[in-house]
C-alpha cells in the first residue's frame, strides 16, 4: 500500500520546507497543495481577503484529484497544505483510504513567535502577519491521528 504523508498547519509554519526534506529522505514525490488552487482563490489570498467555504470545498476536490494522480505515479507522496478544517482532513483521509493509500498526517506547528517571524519575513510582511492573525481562529485542532513537528 502506497503512503501519502500530509503536512498541515497554519500559513507560514514551514510545511513546504519540512515536506520537501521529508520527501527527499524517503524518495517520495513532493506536492505543494497551493499549486492546485483555483485562480479565484489565489486572487483573494493575494488581496488578503477571506476564502469562502464553497471555494475551500471546491479546492479540496481539486487537491484530492491531484494527490490521487501524483500518488499513483510515484513510490509515495508528501503533500504540504494548510487544511484549516478538521472535516476536510478527515474526508481526504477517508477518500484516499478508499483508493488504497495509507494516509499519515503531520501537524507542522511552530511556536507563535517563530510562526510570526516567518510570516513577517515575507514581502509585505506586516500585511501577511495581520492576515495570518485574522485567519488564526479558523484553524481547527485535529481530532484525527497525527504526528507533530
N, C-alpha and C positions, 0 to 999 in steps of 0.2 A: 504494500500500500504506500503510495507516494505521500510525502509530507508537505504540508503547507503551513508555514510559520507566519503569523500575522502580528506585526508590531503595531500597537495602537497607543494613543495618548494625545495630550493636548498639543496644539501647534507649537513649534519651536522647541520641542522636547528632545530632539535628536533621533527620531525614528529612522530617517533615511541614513544617517551616519551609522547607527548600530546595525541597521538592516543590511547595508552594503558589506560591512565587515562580516556579519554572520553568514551571508550568502557565499562570500568568498571562502570562508573557513570550511563550509560544508560542501562546496562545489555545486551550489544551487543557483538558480536564476533569481535575480532581484527585480521587483516591480514596485515603483513609486506609484501608489494609487492615484496621486494627483494627475498623472499623465492621462487618465481616462475620464477626467472631469469634463462635463459638457461646457461649451463656451459661456453660456449664461451664468453658470456657477463661477467660473474663473473671473468673469467681468464683475460680478457682485463682490467677490472677495477683494479684487484689485481696487474696488471703490470703498472698501471697508464697510460693506453692508451685510446684514444677516442673510443667511440662506433660509429658504422656506423648507418645511418638512417634505413637501412634494418634490422639490429639487433634490433633496437628500435621498429620498426613496428611489427616484429615477437613477441617481448616481450609484446607489447600491446595486441595482440591476446591472448597470454597465461594469461595475467593479467585479461582480461575480462572473460575468462573461469573460472579462479579461483574465481573471485568476484561473478560471477553468481552462482557457486556451493555453496560457503560459505554463500551467502545471502539467497539462497533457504533453507538452513538447519538451519538458525538462525532467531532470532527475529528482528535483524538489524545488520548492519555491519559497522565497521570503518576500513578504509584502509589507510595505510601510504605509499606513493610512490612519488618520486621526480617529475615525469611527467613534464619535462622541456618544452615540446612543447604544445602550446595552442591548436593546431588542435587535438592532442591526447586526451587532456582533454575533448574537445567538442565532439569528437567521442565516447569516453567512456560514457559520459552522455547520448548522443543520444541513443546508443545501449542499455544501462541499462534501460532507459525510455521505450524503445520498449518492454522490458521484464516485465514492470510494476513496476519498482523500482523508488522511489523518490530519486534523487541524489542531494547531497549538497556538495559543495566544501569549504574547509577551507585552506587558504594560511598561512602556518607557515613561518613567515618572521621575524626572529630576527634581531637585529641591525648588521651591518657589523662586529663590534668588537666582539660581543657575538658569532656570527657565526664562526669567525676566531678562537676564543679561544676554542670553542667546537671541531672544526676540528683539531686544533693543539694539543689538549689533547689526541688524538688517538695515538696508537703506530705508529711510522713513521710519526709523526705529521707534520713535516716540508714538507715532500713529499706530504702528503694529502692536506696540505694548498696550495701548488703550484698547485696541480691537481684541487682543488676547484676553484682557481683563473683563471686557464686556461679554465675551463668549465663555469664559471660565465656568460660570454657573450652569451652563448647559451640559458640561461633561458629566456623564453618569458613571459612577463607580461600577465595576463589573460584578455581576452575580455569577458569572461563569468561571471555570477554571482558568488560571493564568499563572505565568511566572512574572517576575518584576525585575526590571533593570533600573 
